[in-house]
């Protein structure tokens, strides 16, 4: 994804992925940001403590503070990390903002009901291999 994370009018790059899927190799990776600058040199910010299986991710102003936040559903650890941006690219990592995210693979924020707050559309896989059921698609 890309977004202007520090409001400098330059696009920054957000990487989230699921890593390799080879027998005997732990699936997963950690999210990384590439921060743009006027010298066209990107500075990387690595969130190595958030090693997980990020099949999808999203960004938007979750807390209506005017800064772009990042949503990372981690399917293997059954949690969704919300990286709340303070505008200077210092992120508070909140893991209980979105509850019951078991098996969620992808998400997308939109203001569905036009109330000025982002709603989150999310969904998972259809094979139910982690929780024995099909994963739901819903708006929260």
The first five atom37 places (N, CA, C, CB, O) and aatype in JSON, in Angstrom:
{
  "aatype": [20, 20, 20, 20, 20, 20, 20, 20, 20, 20, 20, 20, 20, 20, 20, 20, 20, 20, 20, 20, 20, 20, 20, 20, 20, 20, 20, 20, 20, 20, 20, 20, 20, 20, 20, 20, 20, 20, 20, 20, 20, 20, 20, 20, 20, 20, 20, 20, 20, 20, 20, 20, 20, 20, 20, 20, 20, 20, 20, 20, 20, 20, 20, 20, 20, 20, 20, 20, 20, 20, 20, 20, 20, 20, 20, 20, 20, 20, 20, 20, 20, 20, 20, 20, 20, 20, 20, 20, 20, 20, 20, 20, 20, 20, 20, 20, 20, 20, 20, 20, 20, 20, 20, 20, 20, 20, 20, 20, 20, 20, 20, 20, 20, 20, 20, 20, 20, 20, 20, 20, 20, 20, 20, 20, 20, 20, 20, 20, 20, 20, 20, 20, 20, 20, 20, 20, 20, 20, 20, 20],
  "atom_mask": [
    [1, 1, 1, 1, 1],
    [1, 1, 1, 1, 1],
    [1, 1, 1, 1, 1],
    [1, 1, 1, 1, 1],
    [1, 1, 1, 1, 1],
    [1, 1, 1, 1, 1],
    [1, 1, 1, 1, 1],
    [1, 1, 1, 1, 1],
    [1, 1, 1, 1, 1],
    [1, 1, 1, 1, 1],
    [1, 1, 1, 1, 1],
    [1, 1, 1, 1, 1],
    [1, 1, 1, 1, 1],
    [1, 1, 1, 1, 1],
    [1, 1, 1, 1, 1],
    [1, 1, 1, 1, 1],
    [1, 1, 1, 1, 1],
    [1, 1, 1, 1, 1],
    [1, 1, 1, 1, 1],
    [1, 1, 1, 1, 1],
    [1, 1, 1, 1, 1],
    [1, 1, 1, 1, 1],
    [1, 1, 1, 1, 1],
    [1, 1, 1, 1, 1],
    [1, 1, 1, 1, 1],
    [1, 1, 1, 1, 1],
    [1, 1, 1, 1, 1],
    [1, 1, 1, 1, 1],
    [1, 1, 1, 1, 1],
    [1, 1, 1, 1, 1],
    [1, 1, 1, 1, 1],
    [1, 1, 1, 1, 1],
    [1, 1, 1, 1, 1],
    [1, 1, 1, 1, 1],
    [1, 1, 1, 1, 1],
    [1, 1, 1, 1, 1],
    [1, 1, 1, 1, 1],
    [1, 1, 1, 1, 1],
    [1, 1, 1, 1, 1],
    [1, 1, 1, 1, 1],
    [1, 1, 1, 1, 1],
    [1, 1, 1, 1, 1],
    [1, 1, 1, 1, 1],
    [1, 1, 1, 1, 1],
    [1, 1, 1, 1, 1],
    [1, 1, 1, 1, 1],
    [1, 1, 1, 1, 1],
    [1, 1, 1, 1, 1],
    [1, 1, 1, 1, 1],
    [1, 1, 1, 1, 1],
    [1, 1, 1, 1, 1],
    [1, 1, 1, 1, 1],
    [1, 1, 1, 1, 1],
    [1, 1, 1, 1, 1],
    [1, 1, 1, 1, 1],
    [1, 1, 1, 1, 1],
    [1, 1, 1, 1, 1],
    [1, 1, 1, 1, 1],
    [1, 1, 1, 1, 1],
    [1, 1, 1, 1, 1],
    [1, 1, 1, 1, 1],
    [1, 1, 1, 1, 1],
    [1, 1, 1, 1, 1],
    [1, 1, 1, 1, 1],
    [1, 1, 1, 1, 1],
    [1, 1, 1, 1, 1],
    [1, 1, 1, 1, 1],
    [1, 1, 1, 1, 1],
    [1, 1, 1, 1, 1],
    [1, 1, 1, 1, 1],
    [1, 1, 1, 1, 1],
    [1, 1, 1, 1, 1],
    [1, 1, 1, 1, 1],
    [1, 1, 1, 1, 1],
    [1, 1, 1, 1, 1],
    [1, 1, 1, 1, 1],
    [1, 1, 1, 1, 1],
    [1, 1, 1, 1, 1],
    [1, 1, 1, 1, 1],
    [1, 1, 1, 1, 1],
    [1, 1, 1, 1, 1],
    [1, 1, 1, 1, 1],
    [1, 1, 1, 1, 1],
    [1, 1, 1, 1, 1],
    [1, 1, 1, 1, 1],
    [1, 1, 1, 1, 1],
    [1, 1, 1, 1, 1],
    [1, 1, 1, 1, 1],
    [1, 1, 1, 1, 1],
    [1, 1, 1, 1, 1],
    [1, 1, 1, 1, 1],
    [1, 1, 1, 1, 1],
    [1, 1, 1, 1, 1],
    [1, 1, 1, 1, 1],
    [1, 1, 1, 1, 1],
    [1, 1, 1, 1, 1],
    [1, 1, 1, 1, 1],
    [1, 1, 1, 1, 1],
    [1, 1, 1, 1, 1],
    [1, 1, 1, 1, 1],
    [1, 1, 1, 1, 1],
    [1, 1, 1, 1, 1],
    [1, 1, 1, 1, 1],
    [1, 1, 1, 1, 1],
    [1, 1, 1, 1, 1],
    [1, 1, 1, 1, 1],
    [1, 1, 1, 1, 1],
    [1, 1, 1, 1, 1],
    [1, 1, 1, 1, 1],
    [1, 1, 1, 1, 1],
    [1, 1, 1, 1, 1],
    [1, 1, 1, 1, 1],
    [1, 1, 1, 1, 1],
    [1, 1, 1, 1, 1],
    [1, 1, 1, 1, 1],
    [1, 1, 1, 1, 1],
    [1, 1, 1, 1, 1],
    [1, 1, 1, 1, 1],
    [1, 1, 1, 1, 1],
    [1, 1, 1, 1, 1],
    [1, 1, 1, 1, 1],
    [1, 1, 1, 1, 1],
    [1, 1, 1, 1, 1],
    [1, 1, 1, 1, 1],
    [1, 1, 1, 1, 1],
    [1, 1, 1, 1, 1],
    [1, 1, 1, 1, 1],
    [1, 1, 1, 1, 1],
    [1, 1, 1, 1, 1],
    [1, 1, 1, 1, 1],
    [1, 1, 1, 1, 1],
    [1, 1, 1, 1, 1],
    [1, 1, 1, 1, 1],
    [1, 1, 1, 1, 1],
    [1, 1, 1, 1, 1],
    [1, 1, 1, 1, 1],
    [1, 1, 1, 1, 1],
    [1, 1, 1, 1, 1],
    [1, 1, 1, 1, 1],
    [1, 1, 1, 1, 1]
  ],
  "atom_positions": [
    [[0.85, -1.17, 0.0], [0.0, 0.0, 0.0], [0.9, 1.23, 0.0], [-0.97, 0.0, 1.22], [2.1, 1.14, 0.27]],
    [[0.31, 2.35, -0.31], [1.03, 3.61, -0.14], [0.09, 4.65, 0.43], [1.64, 4.09, -1.48], [-1.11, 4.64, 0.17]],
    [[0.66, 5.54, 1.2], [-0.09, 6.63, 1.83], [0.92, 7.65, 2.34], [-1.0, 6.11, 3.0], [2.09, 7.32, 2.52]],
    [[0.48, 8.86, 2.55], [1.34, 9.89, 3.14], [1.21, 9.79, 4.66], [0.94, 11.33, 2.62], [0.3, 10.38, 5.25]],
    [[2.1, 9.05, 5.27], [2.01, 8.76, 6.7], [2.43, 9.91, 7.6], [2.84, 7.57, 7.02], [2.01, 9.98, 8.75]],
    [[3.26, 10.82, 7.09], [3.75, 11.92, 7.92], [3.34, 13.29, 7.4], [5.25, 11.85, 8.03], [3.9, 14.3, 7.82]],
    [[2.38, 13.34, 6.49], [1.81, 14.58, 5.97], [2.86, 15.52, 5.37], [1.07, 15.3, 7.07], [2.81, 16.73, 5.58]],
    [[3.82, 14.94, 4.63], [4.83, 15.76, 3.96], [4.58, 15.86, 2.46], [6.21, 15.18, 4.22], [5.44, 16.32, 1.71]],
    [[3.39, 15.42, 2.02], [2.98, 15.45, 0.62], [3.76, 14.48, -0.26], [3.12, 16.84, 0.08], [3.75, 14.6, -1.49]],
    [[4.45, 13.51, 0.35], [5.2, 12.49, -0.39], [4.63, 11.11, -0.03], [6.73, 12.55, -0.07], [4.38, 10.84, 1.14]],
    [[4.43, 10.26, -1.02], [3.87, 8.94, -0.72], [4.89, 8.03, -0.04], [3.36, 8.27, -2.01], [6.04, 7.93, -0.48]],
    [[4.46, 7.39, 1.02], [5.27, 6.41, 1.73], [4.72, 5.02, 1.38], [5.26, 6.66, 3.3], [3.56, 4.9, 0.98]],
    [[5.53, 4.0, 1.52], [5.15, 2.65, 1.11], [5.01, 1.77, 2.35], [6.18, 2.06, 0.12], [5.86, 1.8, 3.24]],
    [[3.95, 0.99, 2.38], [3.68, 0.08, 3.49], [3.7, -1.34, 2.96], [2.31, 0.4, 4.18], [2.93, -1.69, 2.07]],
    [[4.59, -2.17, 3.5], [4.67, -3.58, 3.12], [4.12, -4.45, 4.23], [6.12, -3.97, 2.78], [4.52, -4.32, 5.39]],
    [[3.21, -5.31, 3.88], [2.74, -6.35, 4.79], [2.59, -7.59, 3.93], [1.36, -5.96, 5.52], [2.11, -7.5, 2.8]],
    [[3.0, -8.73, 4.43], [2.93, -9.93, 3.62], [2.82, -11.16, 4.49], [4.14, -10.05, 2.72], [2.78, -11.07, 5.72]],
    [[2.77, -12.29, 3.84], [2.65, -13.52, 4.6], [3.92, -14.36, 4.56], [1.49, -14.32, 4.1], [3.94, -15.45, 5.13]],
    [[4.96, -13.9, 3.9], [6.21, -14.63, 3.89], [6.15, -15.84, 2.98], [6.59, -15.07, 5.28], [5.29, -15.92, 2.09]],
    [[7.04, -16.76, 3.2], [7.11, -17.94, 2.35], [6.14, -19.02, 2.83], [8.54, -18.5, 2.32], [5.73, -19.02, 3.99]],
    [[5.79, -19.9, 1.94], [4.93, -21.03, 2.29], [5.61, -22.31, 1.81], [3.5, -20.87, 1.67], [5.17, -22.93, 0.85]],
    [[6.66, -22.68, 2.49], [7.41, -23.89, 2.16], [7.35, -24.85, 3.32], [8.87, -23.56, 1.8], [7.33, -24.42, 4.48]],
    [[7.33, -26.15, 3.05], [7.31, -27.13, 4.15], [8.51, -26.92, 5.09], [7.33, -28.57, 3.59], [9.64, -26.77, 4.64]],
    [[8.24, -26.9, 6.38], [9.3, -26.77, 7.37], [9.76, -25.36, 7.65], [10.46, -27.56, 6.95], [10.58, -25.14, 8.53]],
    [[9.23, -24.38, 6.91], [9.62, -22.98, 7.11], [8.44, -22.26, 7.75], [10.03, -22.3, 5.75], [7.33, -22.34, 7.23]],
    [[8.66, -21.56, 8.87], [7.55, -20.84, 9.49], [6.99, -19.77, 8.56], [8.0, -20.2, 10.82], [7.73, -18.92, 8.06]],
    [[5.68, -19.82, 8.32], [5.05, -18.79, 7.48], [5.01, -17.49, 8.26], [3.61, -19.22, 7.04], [4.68, -17.47, 9.44]],
    [[5.34, -16.43, 7.59], [5.24, -15.13, 8.22], [6.34, -14.19, 7.81], [5.24, -15.28, 9.7], [7.33, -14.57, 7.19]],
    [[6.13, -12.95, 8.18], [7.09, -11.88, 7.96], [6.71, -10.75, 8.89], [7.12, -11.42, 6.46], [5.75, -10.88, 9.66]],
    [[7.41, -9.66, 8.85], [7.04, -8.51, 9.67], [6.74, -7.33, 8.75], [8.16, -8.15, 10.69], [7.33, -7.22, 7.67]],
    [[5.85, -6.43, 9.17], [5.53, -5.26, 8.36], [6.7, -4.29, 8.31], [4.28, -4.56, 8.91], [7.49, -4.18, 9.26]],
    [[6.8, -3.59, 7.19], [7.87, -2.61, 7.03], [7.33, -1.4, 6.28], [9.08, -3.24, 6.27], [6.52, -1.53, 5.36]],
    [[7.78, -0.23, 6.68], [7.41, 1.02, 6.03], [8.64, 1.59, 5.34], [6.82, 2.03, 7.04], [9.74, 1.53, 5.88]],
    [[8.45, 2.14, 4.17], [9.5, 2.9, 3.5], [9.04, 4.34, 3.45], [9.81, 2.33, 2.05], [8.09, 4.68, 2.74]],
    [[9.73, 5.19, 4.21], [9.36, 6.6, 4.31], [10.09, 7.41, 3.25], [9.67, 7.15, 5.72], [11.32, 7.41, 3.19]],
    [[9.33, 8.09, 2.42], [9.86, 8.9, 1.34], [10.5, 10.17, 1.9], [8.76, 9.24, 0.33], [10.2, 10.57, 3.02]],
    [[11.37, 10.8, 1.12], [11.97, 12.07, 1.51], [12.2, 12.9, 0.26], [13.3, 11.86, 2.3], [12.11, 12.39, -0.85]],
    [[12.51, 14.16, 0.44], [12.76, 15.03, -0.72], [14.02, 14.63, -1.46], [12.86, 16.47, -0.27], [14.19, 15.02, -2.62]],
    [[14.91, 13.87, -0.83], [16.13, 13.42, -1.51], [15.89, 12.09, -2.24], [17.28, 13.26, -0.5], [16.84, 11.5, -2.75]],
    [[14.66, 11.63, -2.29], [14.26, 10.38, -2.94], [14.97, 9.18, -2.33], [14.55, 10.45, -4.44], [15.15, 8.15, -2.99]],
    [[15.37, 9.31, -1.08], [15.93, 8.2, -0.34], [14.86, 7.74, 0.64], [17.28, 8.59, 0.39], [14.35, 8.54, 1.43]],
    [[14.54, 6.48, 0.58], [13.53, 5.94, 1.49], [14.21, 5.44, 2.76], [12.72, 4.8, 0.82], [15.21, 4.74, 2.69]],
    [[13.66, 5.81, 3.9], [14.13, 5.3, 5.18], [13.16, 4.21, 5.63], [14.25, 6.44, 6.26], [11.95, 4.4, 5.59]],
    [[13.71, 3.07, 6.05], [12.83, 1.98, 6.42], [12.55, 1.97, 7.92], [13.43, 0.66, 6.0], [13.41, 2.27, 8.74]],
    [[11.33, 1.6, 8.23], [10.89, 1.39, 9.61], [10.38, -0.04, 9.66], [9.78, 2.44, 10.06], [9.4, -0.38, 8.99]],
    [[11.04, -0.87, 10.43], [10.69, -2.29, 10.51], [9.97, -2.57, 11.82], [11.95, -3.17, 10.38], [10.42, -2.17, 12.9]],
    [[8.86, -3.26, 11.72], [8.1, -3.65, 12.91], [8.32, -5.15, 13.15], [6.56, -3.33, 12.74], [7.41, -5.96, 13.01]],
    [[9.57, -5.49, 13.51], [9.96, -6.89, 13.65], [9.21, -7.6, 14.77], [11.43, -6.98, 13.9], [9.08, -8.83, 14.74]],
    [[8.73, -6.86, 15.75], [7.99, -7.49, 16.85], [6.61, -7.99, 16.41], [7.84, -6.51, 18.02], [5.96, -8.73, 17.14]],
    [[6.17, -7.59, 15.23], [4.85, -7.97, 14.73], [4.94, -9.08, 13.69], [4.14, -6.75, 14.14], [4.18, -9.07, 12.71]],
    [[5.84, -10.03, 13.88], [5.98, -11.15, 12.95], [4.65, -11.89, 12.86], [7.12, -12.1, 13.4], [4.1, -12.31, 13.88]],
    [[4.14, -12.04, 11.65], [2.87, -12.72, 11.49], [2.56, -13.02, 10.04], [1.77, -11.89, 12.07], [3.4, -12.81, 9.16]],
    [[1.37, -13.51, 9.79], [0.9, -13.9, 8.47], [-0.12, -12.88, 8.01], [0.28, -15.34, 8.49], [-1.31, -13.0, 8.29]],
    [[0.35, -11.86, 7.3], [-0.49, -10.75, 6.86], [-0.86, -10.96, 5.4], [0.22, -9.39, 7.06], [-0.14, -10.53, 4.5]],
    [[-1.97, -11.62, 5.18], [-2.42, -11.86, 3.82], [-2.91, -10.56, 3.19], [-3.53, -12.92, 3.79], [-2.85, -10.39, 1.97]],
    [[-3.4, -9.66, 4.01], [-3.88, -8.36, 3.54], [-3.68, -7.32, 4.62], [-5.36, -8.43, 3.13], [-3.37, -7.66, 5.76]],
    [[-3.86, -6.08, 4.27], [-3.73, -4.99, 5.23], [-4.5, -3.8, 4.66], [-2.21, -4.62, 5.5], [-4.94, -3.82, 3.52]],
    [[-4.64, -2.77, 5.46], [-5.35, -1.58, 5.0], [-4.84, -0.36, 5.75], [-6.88, -1.74, 5.21], [-4.18, -0.49, 6.79]],
    [[-5.14, 0.81, 5.22], [-4.77, 2.03, 5.93], [-5.89, 3.05, 5.77], [-3.42, 2.6, 5.41], [-6.62, 3.06, 4.78]],
    [[-6.0, 3.91, 6.77], [-7.01, 4.96, 6.8], [-6.96, 5.64, 8.15], [-8.43, 4.39, 6.51], [-6.25, 5.2, 9.05]],
    [[-7.7, 6.7, 8.28], [-7.72, 7.46, 9.54], [-8.73, 6.81, 10.49], [-8.07, 8.96, 9.28], [-9.88, 7.25, 10.58]],
    [[-8.3, 5.79, 11.19], [-9.17, 5.0, 12.06], [-9.71, 5.81, 13.23], [-8.43, 3.79, 12.57], [-10.88, 5.67, 13.59]],
    [[-8.89, 6.65, 13.82], [-9.29, 7.38, 15.03], [-9.73, 8.83, 14.75], [-8.14, 7.4, 16.01], [-9.92, 9.6, 15.69]],
    [[-9.9, 9.19, 13.48], [-10.36, 10.53, 13.08], [-9.49, 11.65, 13.65], [-11.79, 10.74, 13.53], [-10.0, 12.72, 13.99]],
    [[-8.18, 11.41, 13.74], [-7.26, 12.43, 14.23], [-6.56, 13.17, 13.09], [-6.22, 11.8, 15.14], [-5.79, 14.1, 13.33]],
    [[-6.82, 12.75, 11.83], [-6.2, 13.39, 10.68], [-4.93, 12.72, 10.21], [-5.9, 14.8, 11.01], [-4.28, 13.21, 9.29]],
    [[-4.55, 11.58, 10.83], [-3.35, 10.85, 10.44], [-3.73, 9.47, 9.92], [-2.37, 10.73, 11.64], [-4.72, 8.89, 10.34]],
    [[-2.93, 8.97, 9.0], [-3.19, 7.66, 8.41], [-2.7, 6.57, 9.36], [-2.51, 7.52, 7.03], [-1.53, 6.55, 9.75]],
    [[-3.6, 5.67, 9.72], [-3.3, 4.52, 10.58], [-3.25, 3.26, 9.72], [-4.37, 4.38, 11.72], [-3.69, 3.28, 8.57]],
    [[-2.72, 2.19, 10.28], [-2.54, 0.94, 9.53], [-3.25, -0.19, 10.26], [-1.03, 0.62, 9.36], [-3.17, -0.31, 11.49]],
    [[-3.96, -1.03, 9.51], [-4.66, -2.18, 10.06], [-4.0, -3.43, 9.49], [-6.2, -2.14, 9.72], [-3.88, -3.59, 8.27]],
    [[-3.58, -4.32, 10.38], [-2.87, -5.55, 9.98], [-3.56, -6.78, 10.57], [-1.4, -5.49, 10.43], [-3.27, -7.15, 11.71]],
    [[-4.45, -7.42, 9.82], [-5.03, -8.66, 10.32], [-4.02, -9.8, 10.2], [-6.33, -9.01, 9.55], [-3.58, -10.13, 9.1]],
    [[-3.66, -10.38, 11.31], [-2.67, -11.46, 11.37], [-3.43, -12.78, 11.52], [-1.65, -11.25, 12.56], [-3.83, -13.16, 12.62]],
    [[-3.63, -13.46, 10.42], [-4.46, -14.67, 10.41], [-3.88, -15.79, 11.26], [-4.63, -15.16, 8.99], [-4.63, -16.5, 11.93]],
    [[-2.57, -15.97, 11.25], [-2.0, -17.1, 11.99], [-2.03, -16.9, 13.5], [-0.58, -17.35, 11.55], [-2.18, -17.86, 14.25]],
    [[-1.89, -15.66, 13.95], [-1.92, -15.38, 15.38], [-3.3, -14.96, 15.86], [-0.92, -14.31, 15.72], [-3.5, -14.67, 17.04]],
    [[-4.26, -14.93, 14.94], [-5.66, -14.64, 15.25], [-5.85, -13.33, 15.99], [-6.24, -15.76, 16.06], [-6.55, -13.25, 17.0]],
    [[-5.21, -12.3, 15.45], [-5.31, -10.98, 16.07], [-5.18, -9.94, 14.96], [-4.2, -10.78, 17.18], [-4.55, -10.19, 13.94]],
    [[-5.76, -8.79, 15.17], [-5.58, -7.68, 14.23], [-4.84, -6.57, 14.96], [-6.95, -7.17, 13.68], [-5.31, -6.02, 15.95]],
    [[-3.66, -6.26, 14.44], [-2.86, -5.16, 14.99], [-3.33, -3.87, 14.33], [-1.32, -5.4, 14.76], [-3.43, -3.78, 13.11]],
    [[-3.61, -2.87, 15.14], [-3.92, -1.54, 14.62], [-2.77, -0.63, 15.02], [-5.31, -1.01, 15.17], [-2.49, -0.44, 16.2]],
    [[-2.1, -0.07, 14.02], [-0.99, 0.84, 14.26], [-1.53, 2.25, 14.16], [0.19, 0.6, 13.24], [-1.79, 2.76, 13.07]],
    [[-1.71, 2.89, 15.31], [-2.29, 4.23, 15.38], [-1.16, 5.25, 15.29], [-3.13, 4.42, 16.69], [-0.27, 5.3, 16.13]],
    [[-1.22, 6.06, 14.25], [-0.17, 7.01, 13.91], [-0.39, 8.34, 14.64], [-0.13, 7.24, 12.39], [-1.51, 8.85, 14.69]],
    [[0.68, 8.89, 15.21], [0.57, 10.19, 15.87], [0.85, 11.35, 14.91], [1.53, 10.27, 17.05], [0.86, 12.5, 15.33]],
    [[1.08, 11.06, 13.64], [1.37, 12.08, 12.63], [2.85, 12.25, 12.38], [0.78, 13.39, 13.06], [3.24, 12.81, 11.35]],
    [[3.67, 11.78, 13.3], [5.13, 11.83, 13.14], [5.68, 10.41, 12.93], [5.8, 12.5, 14.38], [6.87, 10.16, 13.15]],
    [[4.82, 9.51, 12.52], [5.15, 8.11, 12.23], [5.63, 7.37, 13.47], [6.22, 8.04, 11.14], [6.45, 6.45, 13.38]],
    [[5.12, 7.76, 14.62], [5.28, 6.99, 15.85], [3.96, 6.27, 16.03], [5.66, 7.9, 17.11], [2.91, 6.9, 16.18]],
    [[4.01, 4.96, 16.02], [2.77, 4.18, 16.04], [2.55, 3.54, 17.41], [2.8, 3.1, 14.96], [3.44, 2.9, 17.96]],
    [[1.35, 3.74, 17.94], [0.91, 2.97, 19.1], [0.28, 1.7, 18.54], [-0.11, 3.79, 20.02], [-0.64, 1.77, 17.72]],
    [[0.76, 0.57, 18.97], [0.24, -0.7, 18.48], [-0.85, -1.17, 19.43], [1.37, -1.77, 18.37], [-0.59, -1.46, 20.6]],
    [[-2.07, -1.23, 18.92], [-3.21, -1.61, 19.73], [-3.75, -2.92, 19.19], [-4.32, -0.5, 19.72], [-4.13, -3.02, 18.02]],
    [[-3.79, -3.93, 20.04], [-4.23, -5.26, 19.6], [-5.65, -5.6, 20.02], [-3.29, -6.29, 20.13], [-6.15, -6.66, 19.64]],
    [[-6.31, -4.76, 20.79], [-7.66, -5.08, 21.23], [-8.7, -4.1, 20.66], [-7.73, -5.07, 22.74], [-9.85, -4.11, 21.08]],
    [[-8.3, -3.28, 19.71], [-9.24, -2.34, 19.1], [-10.28, -3.08, 18.27], [-8.49, -1.31, 18.22], [-11.45, -2.71, 18.25]],
    [[-9.85, -4.13, 17.6], [-10.74, -4.97, 16.8], [-10.73, -6.35, 17.42], [-10.32, -5.0, 15.29], [-9.69, -7.02, 17.42]],
    [[-11.86, -6.77, 17.95], [-11.93, -8.06, 18.64], [-12.37, -9.17, 17.7], [-12.89, -7.97, 19.82], [-12.99, -8.93, 16.67]],
    [[-12.02, -10.4, 18.08], [-12.44, -11.6, 17.37], [-12.1, -11.55, 15.9], [-13.92, -11.81, 17.55], [-12.98, -11.62, 15.04]],
    [[-10.82, -11.42, 15.59], [-10.39, -11.36, 14.2], [-9.8, -12.69, 13.75], [-9.37, -10.24, 14.02], [-8.95, -12.72, 12.85]],
    [[-10.24, -13.76, 14.33], [-9.72, -15.09, 14.01], [-9.88, -15.4, 12.52], [-10.41, -16.15, 14.85], [-11.0, -15.43, 12.01]],
    [[-8.77, -15.64, 11.85], [-8.82, -16.06, 10.47], [-9.09, -14.98, 9.45], [-9.82, -17.07, 10.33], [-9.28, -15.29, 8.27]],
    [[-9.1, -13.73, 9.84], [-9.37, -12.66, 8.89], [-8.14, -12.47, 8.0], [-9.73, -11.33, 9.62], [-7.02, -12.33, 8.5]],
    [[-8.35, -12.48, 6.72], [-7.24, -12.37, 5.76], [-7.11, -10.97, 5.15], [-7.42, -13.37, 4.66], [-6.01, -10.53, 4.85]],
    [[-8.22, -10.3, 4.98], [-8.16, -9.03, 4.28], [-9.18, -8.06, 4.85], [-8.39, -9.24, 2.77], [-10.19, -8.46, 5.43]],
    [[-8.91, -6.77, 4.68], [-9.83, -5.75, 5.19], [-9.7, -4.48, 4.36], [-9.55, -5.45, 6.69], [-8.7, -4.26, 3.67]],
    [[-10.73, -3.65, 4.44], [-10.73, -2.4, 3.71], [-11.62, -1.4, 4.45], [-11.23, -2.61, 2.24], [-12.79, -1.69, 4.71]],
    [[-11.1, -0.22, 4.81], [-11.91, 0.77, 5.53], [-12.69, 1.69, 4.57], [-11.02, 1.62, 6.43], [-12.14, 2.21, 3.61]],
    [[-13.97, 1.86, 4.86], [-14.84, 2.79, 4.12], [-15.88, 3.31, 5.09], [-15.52, 2.1, 2.87], [-16.24, 2.63, 6.06]],
    [[-16.37, 4.5, 4.85], [-17.46, 5.05, 5.67], [-18.78, 4.6, 5.04], [-17.38, 6.62, 5.77], [-19.42, 5.35, 4.3]],
    [[-19.18, 3.38, 5.34], [-20.35, 2.76, 4.73], [-21.64, 3.53, 5.04], [-20.48, 1.32, 5.19], [-22.47, 3.74, 4.16]],
    [[-21.82, 3.92, 6.29], [-23.07, 4.57, 6.7], [-23.0, 6.1, 6.73], [-23.47, 4.06, 8.07], [-23.9, 6.76, 7.23]],
    [[-21.92, 6.64, 6.19], [-21.77, 8.1, 6.04], [-21.92, 8.87, 7.35], [-22.79, 8.62, 5.06], [-22.53, 9.93, 7.39]],
    [[-21.34, 8.32, 8.43], [-21.41, 9.0, 9.73], [-20.11, 9.73, 10.07], [-21.74, 8.0, 10.82], [-19.97, 10.27, 11.17]],
    [[-19.14, 9.75, 9.14], [-17.88, 10.43, 9.37], [-16.82, 9.56, 10.01], [-18.11, 11.61, 10.23], [-15.71, 10.04, 10.28]],
    [[-17.12, 8.29, 10.26], [-16.16, 7.35, 10.84], [-15.98, 6.18, 9.89], [-16.64, 6.86, 12.24], [-16.93, 5.7, 9.28]],
    [[-14.74, 5.72, 9.77], [-14.47, 4.58, 8.91], [-15.04, 3.3, 9.51], [-12.98, 4.42, 8.68], [-14.87, 3.02, 10.69]],
    [[-15.72, 2.53, 8.68], [-16.15, 1.18, 9.02], [-15.16, 0.24, 8.37], [-17.65, 0.9, 8.55], [-14.47, 0.61, 7.41]],
    [[-15.07, -0.97, 8.86], [-14.09, -1.91, 8.34], [-14.8, -3.09, 7.71], [-13.14, -2.38, 9.45], [-15.55, -3.81, 8.37]],
    [[-14.55, -3.29, 6.42], [-15.06, -4.46, 5.71], [-13.95, -5.5, 5.78], [-15.47, -4.12, 4.21], [-12.81, -5.21, 5.42]],
    [[-14.27, -6.7, 6.24], [-13.22, -7.71, 6.31], [-13.76, -9.08, 6.0], [-12.56, -7.7, 7.67], [-14.96, -9.33, 6.06]],
    [[-12.82, -9.97, 5.66], [-13.22, -11.34, 5.34], [-12.02, -12.26, 5.45], [-13.82, -11.41, 3.93], [-10.88, -11.83, 5.58]],
    [[-12.32, -13.55, 5.38], [-11.28, -14.56, 5.52], [-11.37, -15.59, 4.42], [-11.36, -15.23, 6.87], [-12.06, -15.39, 3.41]],
    [[-10.68, -16.69, 4.61], [-10.71, -17.78, 3.65], [-11.98, -18.58, 3.78], [-9.49, -18.67, 3.82], [-12.76, -18.38, 4.71]],
    [[-12.18, -19.5, 2.85], [-13.41, -20.3, 2.85], [-13.18, -21.75, 3.25], [-14.04, -20.25, 1.5], [-14.14, -22.52, 3.27]],
    [[-11.96, -22.13, 3.58], [-11.72, -23.54, 3.87], [-11.84, -23.87, 5.35], [-10.37, -23.93, 3.38], [-11.89, -25.05, 5.71]],
    [[-11.88, -22.87, 6.21], [-12.1, -23.1, 7.64], [-11.04, -23.91, 8.33], [-13.39, -23.77, 7.82], [-11.32, -24.57, 9.33]],
    [[-9.81, -23.9, 7.83], [-8.79, -24.79, 8.39], [-8.35, -24.43, 9.81], [-7.6, -24.8, 7.5], [-7.76, -25.27, 10.48]],
    [[-8.61, -23.21, 10.29], [-8.16, -22.86, 11.63], [-9.25, -22.95, 12.68], [-7.6, -21.47, 11.63], [-8.98, -23.31, 13.83]],
    [[-10.47, -22.64, 12.32], [-11.51, -22.64, 13.35], [-12.63, -23.64, 13.07], [-12.08, -21.27, 13.48], [-13.63, -23.64, 13.78]],
    [[-12.47, -24.48, 12.03], [-13.45, -25.5, 11.75], [-14.72, -25.0, 11.08], [-13.81, -26.18, 13.0], [-15.63, -25.79, 10.83]],
    [[-14.79, -23.72, 10.79], [-15.96, -23.15, 10.14], [-15.48, -22.27, 8.99], [-16.83, -22.33, 11.14], [-14.29, -21.98, 8.86]],
    [[-16.41, -21.85, 8.16], [-16.05, -20.88, 7.14], [-15.92, -19.51, 7.79], [-17.08, -20.86, 6.0], [-16.71, -19.16, 8.67]],
    [[-14.93, -18.75, 7.37], [-14.74, -17.43, 7.94], [-15.75, -16.47, 7.33], [-13.31, -16.92, 7.71], [-16.11, -16.57, 6.16]],
    [[-16.19, -15.58, 8.14], [-17.24, -14.66, 7.71], [-16.67, -13.45, 6.98], [-18.06, -14.2, 8.92], [-15.49, -13.12, 7.1]],
    [[-17.53, -12.8, 6.23], [-17.26, -11.49, 5.67], [-18.27, -10.57, 6.32], [-17.35, -11.48, 4.08], [-19.47, -10.86, 6.34]],
    [[-17.79, -9.44, 6.86], [-18.71, -8.55, 7.56], [-18.19, -7.13, 7.59], [-18.94, -9.03, 8.98], [-17.04, -6.86, 7.23]],
    [[-19.05, -6.24, 8.01], [-18.69, -4.84, 8.2], [-18.76, -4.55, 9.69], [-19.63, -3.87, 7.38], [-19.77, -4.82, 10.33]],
    [[-17.67, -4.0, 10.25], [-17.69, -3.62, 11.67], [-17.39, -2.15, 11.78], [-16.66, -4.45, 12.49], [-17.35, -1.61, 12.89]]
  ]
}
